[in-house]
Amino acid sequence: MTLVDKSLWGSKITGLPNRASFFLSALTVFCLLGLAGCDSRPEVINISGTKMGTSYHITVVADQPAPADLAARIDAALDLVDLSMSTYKPSSELSQFNQLPVSQQQAISAEFSQVLDISRDVWAQSSGAFDPTVGPLIDLWGFGPVPAKDTLPSDQAIALALQGVGFEHVQQSAQTISKRHPVRLDLSAVAKGYAVDLVADLLEMLALPDYLVEVGGEIRLGGSNPEGEAWRVAVEMPSLMPQIQTVIAARDTAVATSGDYRNYFEKDGKRYSHTLDPRTGRPITHSLASVTVLAETCAYADAWATALMVLGEEQGMALAETLQLPVYMLLKDADGFKAISSTAFAPFLTRQQEI
């Protein structure tokens, strides 16, 4: 029996600003169901809705009955992230930290601490290309709540905004957080991925190891699809009209993509990307159009997609090779787009050829 949309709800869209709102369709999932009238096949449960300012879609291939309250449990897992890491909810842990005076400590949840640990790891390994305190620069360039201005920020304004950026100013223990400089956090470049992981971990805890969890374009795949094969994910070509660039097949991995071609503004004939380098305070200028990262957890894939997008094709790919990250990049060139990938990504391309 096939269950479609076992639960569909549309809660008020609030919470984390969507770092990749321009890229929600970047990862297209092919779920070849074809299960109608085949009682020997597993039950397929599809759950979707809205949360954290974006949409989510979950497919579970259940060889045993799923809990009757599965949708409610998933909702609670997503709420946990939204209520903790939202920049729009005044009561969230993140909002409380952003209002916290310098040197004063704040108690934090285990989930918030874990996301900070992941952020600090990627921040350190990327030499600051990933920085959750980049908010002042986002606002300055008009990519925050206030739209882009008619004038570009001056060098002095950029230098002033940079004074409020620096993850090294965030001090953390297992249960507390403080700041030694007036900085604020924005965890939107990792929180969606972490939300995906919470839902995936919940499904595994419930003995439902075959699943696809997608939140705002970030994905984690568990086990097999309804046909008993690897899940198939298509990476789109960076263009206004969606086109499939390549297809990968994977099990038990997470996939995240970052790109800069849909969120930008133009001034005097020059294009300014929404992707800002927190080290320089300015938009990126390299030819990298999108980067897709595979990792064990979606939180890491999410954060690394952002970091490599900032670093660009040369520095980013060199770091991917050093860390043995499976990475697929699309570069802008005179003929459209050119694809390059890391050595660790090769097995996924090999599987694609066998599909």
N, C-alpha and C positions, 0 to 999 in steps of 0.2 A: 504494500500500500504506500502511496506517495502522499505526503502531507506538504502542501504548499501554503506558505504564509500562515503557519500555525499561530503565529502572534504578530500583529502589525499595529504599532502604535506610533503616534507622532507627538512626542513631548515637545514643549516649547524649546526652540533652538536657542540655547544660551551656552555660555561657557568659553572654552578655549578658542582663541582666534585660530583659524585654520591656516597653518603655514603653507599648505599646498592646496588651498581652495581652488587655485587655478589649475590644479593637476588632479582633480578628483577622478577624471576618467582615464588617467594615465595607465592604469593597470586594469585590463579587461579579463575577467575570469570566465573560462569556458567550463561549464559544468554539464557534461553530457549525461543527462539523466536517463531518459528512455526507459522508465521503470513501470509505466502503467500496465496493469494486468499481469504482472509477474510476481506472484506471491512469495517466491523463493528469494527475491532480492531484499536487501535491507530497506528499512524505512528512511526516507529522506525528509528532513525537517528544514525548512527555510524560515528564518526569522530576520526581519528588517525593521528599521525605524530611524529616528533622528536623535542625536545626542551630541553634546560638545560642539554645537555649531556645524555639524556635518551629518552625513548619513552613514548607516552601517548595514551590512548584509552578512548573514551567517548561514552556512549550510552544514548540517550535521548528517552524516551517514551512520545511522543507528542500527547495529546488529542486535541490540537489546532495547527494551522499552526505555525511553528517556523519561526523566522526572516530569510530572505534570506541571510543575512550576518552573520549568527550564527557562522560559522567556523572562520570568520575574527575576530569576537568579542572574541572568545575563544583564538585565536592566540594572540590578543592584551593583554589579561589578563595574559597569560603565559609570554609574552615578558616583561610585567611590572616587574615580579619577576626576570627574567633573567637579565634585564638591571640594576636592582637595587642591586641584591645580588650575582652576579657572581663573582667568584674569578679569572676568566680568562679575563674578560673585564676590561681594564685599566680605563675606564670611569664610571664603576659602582660605586654606593654609597659605597659599601663594599670595593672596591679596593682603593677608595679615602681615606676612613677611615684608611685603613692599611698603607697608606703612610703619614697619618696626624701626625705632630709633637705633642709631649706631651703637654697637656694643651691647645692646640688650638681647637676651636670649629668648627663643621661642621654642616650645615643645612641638615636635612634628611626628607624624604617623610613620609607620614602617614603610608604607608605599611612597610617601614623599621622600623619605630618606633614600630609598632604592633608586628613584628617578634622579636624585641629585648625584648619587654614586655613578650612575651610568653617564650622566652629563659631564661629571668631572673627569671620568676616564677618557671620553672622546675629546673633551676640551684639551686635556694634557697631550694625548697622542697626536692631535691635529695641530698642535702649537698655537692654539687659540682661534683656529678657523671656525670652530663651533663654540659659541659663547652664549649662554642663556640670559646674559645681562645686556644684550644688544638693543633692548627696547628704546633707549633714548635716540639711537640712530634711526631706527624704524620710524619713530614719530617725526624726527627732523626731516627725513626724506619724503614724508607724506604717505607712507605705506601702513601707518597705524590707523586708529579710528578717524583721524582727520585726513581727508583726501590730499593728494599732492598739490603743492602751492604753485603759483605762476613763476616764482623765482627759485633758482637753485640755492641751496645753503652755501654760505660763504665758508672760506677756510677757517675763519675764526669760530663760526657756529659749529663746524664739524669738530674742531679741536675742543670746544667746550662740551659738546655731547660726549666725546670720547672720555672725558673725565668721569663720566657716570657709567662707564663700561669697564668690566673686568671681573671675571668669575673668581679670580684669586682673592677678591674682597669678601666672598661668601665663606663663612666658617661653619663647619658642621661636625657634629658628633653623631652617634647612632640615634639619639633621641632629641637633639636640639639643633638649632640653627641661629646664626647671628651674622652681622655684617660689620666690617671695620671701616667701611666707606659707604656713603649713601647710594647704593645700587638697588635695582629692582630686578626681579626674575620674570622671565617669560619662558615657560617650559613647553610651548606648543610644538616645538620641533622634535619632541620626544614623547610627549604625553599621549598622543594618539597611538603611537606604537606600543606604549606601555599598556594602554587600555586593551589593545588587541591581545597582548600577552596574558592579561588577567582573565579574559574570556577563554582563551585557548587553555590556560592552566585549569580553569574551572571545568571545562569539558573533559579534560584528561582525568581530573579527580573523580568525575562522574562515570568513568570507564566508557567514555565516548571519544576514542582516539582518532577517528576519521572525521575531519572537519576542514572547513575553510572559513576563516574569520577575517572580515574586511571592515575597517573603520576609516573613513575619509581617504580611501585609496591605499592605505597601508594594510598589508596582508600577512597572515600566518597560516600555513598549511600543515595539516596533521594527517598522517597515514595516506589513505587512498580515496579517490573519488568514487562515485556510485558504481562505476564500471570496474572497480578494483584496480585501477591504474593510477599513475601519478597525476596530481592536479596539473592542469594546463593554464598558464598565465601568459597573456599577451602584453607586451610592452609597446605602447603606442609611439608612433612617430611624432616628434614635437611640431605640431601644426594646428591651425585653428580648426580644420576639419579632421576628426579622428581617423587615423589610418594605422594599421598594425605594422610595426617595424619588425618584430621578431616574436617568437613564441618559445617559452621555456616550459619544461616539465619538472616538477619537484615534489618531494615528500618531506615532511618534518623540517620545514625551514620557513623563514620569514622573508618578505619582499617589500621594499620601500623604494619609492622614486621621488626625486626632487627635480624641478625644472624651472626655468626662468622666462619662458617665452609667452606666457599668458598674463603675467602681472608686471607691468612696467609703465612708464610714461615717457613722452617725448617732449623735448624742449630744443628749439632752434635746430630741428632736424637730427638731433642726437637722441639715441635710445638709452634710457636709464633703467636697469634691471632692479627688481624688488629684492634680489639677493645681495645683501650687503656684507662686506668684509669687515668684521668687528675689529680687525687690527688696524685698518686704514680709515674706517669710517665712511667708505665710499662704495658705490655699486661695483660689482664685478665687471671686468671688461674682456675676459677671455672668451673663447669660442665654444665652451661647453654649454650645450643646450639642455641636456638632461642626464641624470645619473641614476641607475638602478643598483641597489645593493641587496645582497642576500646575506642573512645572518641567522644565528641560532634563535635569537629573540627579535621581535619586531621593534622593541625600543632601541636596540643597538642599530638595526638596519635603518630606522627612521633618523636617528642622530647622525649616523655616518653618511647618509644620503645628503644631508644638509652640509656637513663638513666638507665632503668631497666636491660639492657644488661650489663652495666658496674657494677651495684650493685650485680648481681648474684641472684641465686634462693632464698636464705634465706633472705637477706636484701631487695631484690627487691619485693618478694612476701609479706613480712611484710609491706612494704610501700604501696603496692597496696591495701592491706586490710585496712590500716589506711585511705587512700584516697578514698576507694571504687571504685577503677579502675577495669574495666573488663580486665583481663589479662590471657593469655594462654601461658604457658611455656613448652618447650621441653628440657629435660635434657639428657645428655649423660650418659649411664650406661653400664654395662657389656653385657647386652642383646640387646643393640641398643639405644633406646630412651624411656624415660618415660615422660608422660604428667602430668602436674599439672595446676590448674587454680584457680583464686581468686573467692571469694564468688559472687562478682558482675558479673562474667562471666557465672555463672550457668544458667541463663535464656536463653542464646544463645545456650548452649549445650542442654537444654531441647527442644528448637525449632528444633534443628538439628534432634533429635530423631523422630520428627513428620513428617519430610520430606519424 
